[in-house]
Amino acid sequence: MSRKIIEVHDVEAGELAPYSRLTEAQLRSQQGLFIAESPKVIGRALTAGYEPISFLMERRHVESQGKELLERCGPVPVFTAEEVVLAQMT
């Protein structure tokens, strides 16, 4: 399976807007989306039939903590960076 891994260098990149610039209310009302942040919640959402449009995770989790979740989702884009970069979004 081919997974699209996208290295994030600029947290202001347009494709990261759902993660960095929109509130949960805006995501739900404008786009019918929500953000799930923990592996446990993401796993439950997948089991319930929700389909992710992308993932955002620390680079170290792509092949460790997040690997099982990613394997359940097919070729969904995975945005990744070091923790110090992702911390700029919060």
C-alpha positions as CSV (number, residue, x, y, z in Angstrom):
1,M,0.0,0.0,0.0
2,S,1.3,3.4,-0.9
3,R,1.0,6.0,1.8
4,K,1.5,9.7,1.1
5,I,3.8,11.0,3.8
6,I,4.1,14.8,3.6
7,E,6.8,16.5,5.7
8,V,5.6,19.7,7.3
9,H,8.1,22.6,7.4
10,D,5.6,25.5,7.5
11,V,2.7,25.2,9.9
12,E,0.9,28.0,7.9
13,A,0.7,25.8,4.8
14,G,-2.9,25.9,3.3
15,E,-3.4,22.1,3.5
16,L,-3.0,22.3,7.3
17,A,-5.9,24.8,7.8
18,P,-8.2,22.3,9.3
19,Y,-5.6,21.6,12.0
20,S,-4.3,25.1,12.6
21,R,-6.8,27.8,11.6
22,L,-10.3,26.4,12.0
23,T,-12.2,25.9,15.3
24,E,-14.0,22.6,16.0
25,A,-17.3,24.5,15.4
26,Q,-16.2,25.8,12.1
27,L,-15.0,22.3,11.0
28,R,-18.3,20.7,11.9
29,S,-20.6,23.4,10.4
30,Q,-18.6,24.4,7.3
31,Q,-17.1,21.1,6.3
32,G,-18.7,18.3,8.3
33,L,-15.3,17.5,9.8
34,F,-13.9,16.9,13.3
35,I,-10.4,16.4,14.7
36,A,-9.7,13.3,16.9
37,E,-6.5,13.7,18.8
38,S,-5.7,10.5,20.7
39,P,-5.1,7.0,19.2
40,K,-7.9,5.6,21.3
41,V,-10.4,8.2,20.0
42,I,-9.2,7.8,16.5
43,G,-9.5,4.0,16.7
44,R,-13.1,4.3,18.0
45,A,-14.0,6.7,15.2
46,L,-12.6,4.2,12.6
47,T,-14.5,1.3,14.2
48,A,-17.7,3.4,14.1
49,G,-17.2,3.9,10.3
50,Y,-15.7,7.3,10.1
51,E,-13.2,7.8,7.3
52,P,-10.2,10.1,7.8
53,I,-9.3,12.6,5.2
54,S,-5.8,13.1,6.6
55,F,-3.6,12.6,9.6
56,L,-1.2,14.9,11.4
57,M,1.4,13.3,13.7
58,E,4.9,13.5,14.9
59,R,7.4,11.9,12.6
60,R,8.4,9.4,15.3
61,H,4.8,8.1,15.5
62,V,4.4,7.2,11.8
63,E,6.2,3.9,12.3
64,S,5.4,3.3,16.0
65,Q,2.3,4.5,17.9
66,G,0.3,5.6,14.8
67,K,1.3,2.7,12.5
68,E,-1.7,0.5,13.3
69,L,-4.1,3.3,12.8
70,L,-2.5,4.3,9.5
71,E,-2.7,0.6,8.3
72,R,-6.4,0.7,8.9
73,C,-6.9,3.7,6.6
74,G,-5.4,3.0,3.2
75,P,-3.7,5.8,1.3
76,V,-4.8,8.7,3.4
77,P,-2.3,11.6,3.5
78,V,-0.1,11.8,6.6
79,F,1.3,15.2,7.5
80,T,4.3,14.8,9.7
81,A,7.0,16.9,11.4
82,E,9.1,16.9,14.5
83,E,7.4,17.8,17.8
84,V,9.0,21.3,17.9
85,V,7.3,22.2,14.6
86,L,3.9,20.8,15.5
87,A,4.0,22.6,18.8
88,Q,3.8,25.9,16.8
89,M,0.2,25.0,15.9
90,T,-1.1,24.9,19.5
